[in-house]
Amino acid sequence: MFRYVHTNIIANDPDKLIAFYKEVFHCKSIGEERGFKGAVAGSINRFT
């Protein structure tokens, strides 16, 4: 058994991507969620 730590993947539907990894690779969620909002995120990412 191994622990996978990190990959940068950009997805239009992150929930669908998560479901894929759980189904195909039997990955488990560790409970974290990303939510980049607010002035700082807006200044970094002009697409928000």
MDTraj code that builds the backbone (N, CA, C; nanometers):
import mdtraj as md
import numpy as np

residues = "MET PHE ARG TYR VAL HIS THR ASN ILE ILE ALA ASN ASP PRO ASP LYS LEU ILE ALA PHE TYR LYS GLU VAL PHE HIS CYS LYS SER ILE GLY GLU GLU ARG GLY PHE LYS GLY ALA VAL ALA GLY SER ILE ASN ARG PHE THR".split()
xyz = np.array([
    [0.0842, -0.1179, 0.0000],
    [0.0000, 0.0000, 0.0000],
    [0.0887, 0.1241, 0.0000],
    [0.0430, 0.2270, -0.0689],
    [0.1177, 0.3520, -0.0718],
    [0.0225, 0.4683, -0.0524],
    [0.0780, 0.5802, -0.0177],
    [-0.0013, 0.7016, 0.0026],
    [0.0366, 0.8019, -0.1052],
    [-0.0622, 0.8379, -0.1866],
    [-0.0404, 0.9362, -0.2911],
    [-0.0632, 1.0745, -0.2321],
    [0.0263, 1.1665, -0.2578],
    [0.0222, 1.2942, -0.1885],
    [-0.0324, 1.4098, -0.2718],
    [0.0104, 1.4250, -0.3982],
    [-0.0246, 1.5496, -0.4665],
    [-0.0155, 1.5381, -0.6186],
    [-0.1116, 1.5972, -0.6870],
    [-0.1085, 1.6182, -0.8317],
    [-0.1832, 1.7471, -0.8616],
    [-0.1330, 1.8259, -0.9543],
    [-0.2042, 1.9450, -1.0000],
    [-0.2883, 1.9067, -1.1205],
    [-0.4188, 1.9023, -1.1031],
    [-0.5110, 1.8735, -1.2122],
    [-0.6197, 1.9801, -1.2091],
    [-0.6442, 2.0391, -1.3249],
    [-0.7506, 2.1382, -1.3356],
    [-0.8712, 2.0684, -1.3978],
    [-0.9858, 2.0753, -1.3313],
    [-1.1052, 2.0063, -1.3792],
    [-1.2246, 2.1003, -1.3795],
    [-1.3063, 2.0896, -1.4825],
    [-1.4305, 2.1671, -1.4863],
    [-1.5296, 2.1171, -1.3823],
    [-1.5243, 1.9879, -1.3518],
    [-1.6161, 1.9271, -1.2548],
    [-1.5334, 1.8467, -1.1547],
    [-1.4819, 1.9114, -1.0494],
    [-1.3946, 1.8410, -0.9556],
    [-1.4627, 1.7241, -0.8851],
    [-1.5926, 1.7314, -0.8616],
    [-1.6618, 1.6202, -0.7966],
    [-1.6614, 1.4956, -0.8844],
    [-1.6751, 1.5148, -1.0141],
    [-1.6703, 1.4025, -1.1086],
    [-1.5297, 1.3419, -1.1114],
    [-1.4287, 1.4262, -1.1076],
    [-1.2902, 1.3787, -1.1053],
    [-1.2619, 1.3000, -0.9777],
    [-1.3105, 1.3487, -0.8649],
    [-1.2937, 1.2796, -0.7369],
    [-1.3601, 1.1432, -0.7415],
    [-1.4808, 1.1371, -0.7962],
    [-1.5530, 1.0096, -0.8079],
    [-1.4747, 0.9114, -0.8947],
    [-1.4134, 0.9605, -1.0027],
    [-1.3321, 0.8758, -1.0896],
    [-1.2155, 0.8145, -1.0123],
    [-1.1409, 0.8962, -0.9387],
    [-1.0258, 0.8461, -0.8631],
    [-1.0688, 0.7461, -0.7560],
    [-1.1821, 0.7707, -0.6933],
    [-1.2313, 0.6773, -0.5915],
    [-1.2701, 0.5436, -0.6538],
    [-1.3374, 0.5499, -0.7694],
    [-1.3846, 0.4266, -0.8336],
    [-1.2708, 0.3475, -0.8977],
    [-1.1858, 0.4145, -0.9730],
    [-1.0826, 0.3452, -1.0499],
    [-0.9620, 0.3068, -0.9649],
    [-0.9163, 0.3987, -0.8806],
    [-0.7943, 0.3754, -0.8036],
    [-0.8201, 0.3439, -0.6571],
    [-0.9472, 0.3387, -0.6170],
    [-0.9864, 0.3089, -0.4783],
    [-0.9256, 0.4074, -0.3791],
    [-0.9174, 0.5339, -0.4210],
    [-0.8666, 0.6395, -0.3324],
    [-0.9741, 0.6751, -0.2299],
    [-0.9300, 0.7314, -0.1195],
    [-1.0213, 0.7756, -0.0149],
    [-0.9998, 0.9243, 0.0100],
    [-1.1085, 0.9941, 0.0367],
    [-1.0976, 1.1364, 0.0695],
    [-1.0400, 1.1519, 0.2093],
    [-0.9651, 1.2600, 0.2276],
    [-0.9084, 1.2855, 0.3602],
    [-0.9788, 1.4017, 0.4288],
    [-1.0878, 1.4502, 0.3675],
    [-1.1719, 1.5479, 0.4352],
    [-1.1431, 1.6935, 0.4082],
    [-1.0473, 1.7237, 0.3258],
    [-1.0191, 1.8647, 0.3005],
    [-1.0993, 1.9133, 0.1810],
    [-1.1274, 2.0424, 0.1806],
    [-1.1954, 2.1046, 0.0689],
    [-1.1227, 2.2329, 0.0337],
    [-1.1212, 2.2640, -0.0931],
    [-1.0591, 2.3872, -0.1393],
    [-1.1692, 2.4884, -0.1679],
    [-1.1485, 2.6103, -0.1286],
    [-1.2446, 2.7160, -0.1567],
    [-1.1732, 2.8488, -0.1634],
    [-1.1218, 2.8817, -0.2791],
    [-1.0463, 3.0047, -0.2937],
    [-1.1410, 3.1170, -0.3336],
    [-1.1752, 3.2015, -0.2380],
    [-1.2670, 3.3121, -0.2628],
    [-1.2157, 3.4357, -0.1910],
    [-1.2670, 3.5479, -0.2291],
    [-1.2329, 3.6706, -0.1605],
    [-1.1357, 3.7566, -0.2388],
    [-1.0942, 3.8649, -0.1766],
    [-1.0102, 3.9642, -0.2430],
    [-0.8743, 3.9081, -0.2833],
    [-0.8127, 3.8301, -0.1969],
    [-0.6797, 3.7760, -0.2278],
    [-0.6869, 3.6813, -0.3462],
    [-0.7820, 3.5898, -0.3443],
    [-0.7971, 3.4955, -0.4548],
    [-0.8326, 3.5696, -0.5825],
    [-0.9166, 3.6700, -0.5733],
    [-0.9535, 3.7476, -0.6901],
    [-0.8380, 3.8229, -0.7502],
    [-0.7457, 3.8684, -0.6677],
    [-0.6290, 3.9399, -0.7190],
    [-0.5287, 3.8461, -0.7831],
    [-0.5282, 3.7191, -0.7399],
    [-0.4374, 3.6198, -0.7985],
    [-0.4958, 3.5648, -0.9273],
    [-0.6228, 3.5348, -0.9269],
    [-0.6890, 3.4720, -1.0398],
    [-0.7894, 3.5698, -1.0998],
    [-0.7580, 3.6260, -1.2115],
    [-0.8427, 3.7275, -1.2740],
    [-0.9680, 3.6686, -1.3381],
    [-0.9836, 3.5375, -1.3395],
    [-1.0990, 3.4738, -1.4020],
    [-1.2168, 3.4575, -1.3069],
    [-1.2013, 3.4931, -1.1785],
    [-1.3108, 3.4774, -1.0827],
    [-1.4022, 3.5974, -1.0867],
])
top = md.Topology()
chain = top.add_chain()
for i, resn in enumerate(residues, 1):
    res = top.add_residue(resn, chain, resSeq=i)
    for name in ("N", "CA", "C"):
        top.add_atom(name, md.element.get_by_symbol(name[0]), res)
traj = md.Trajectory(xyz[None], top)
